[in-house]
């Protein structure tokens, strides 16, 4: 998450499915990049995802 003082964030993770929901309220224009990493376990391979969101209005 960005280190912006004017933003708030909530991350909810389901231990049953591994799905997550991320909600953030940005108060500044510009871009923020999110990265997620899963280390894997005996049944699942490691994974990494990255995306950038740009706020224009």
Protein Blocks (a to p, Z undefined) as FASTA:
>chain_A
ZZbfkbccdddddfknopacdddddfbecddddddddebifkbccdddddddddfZZ
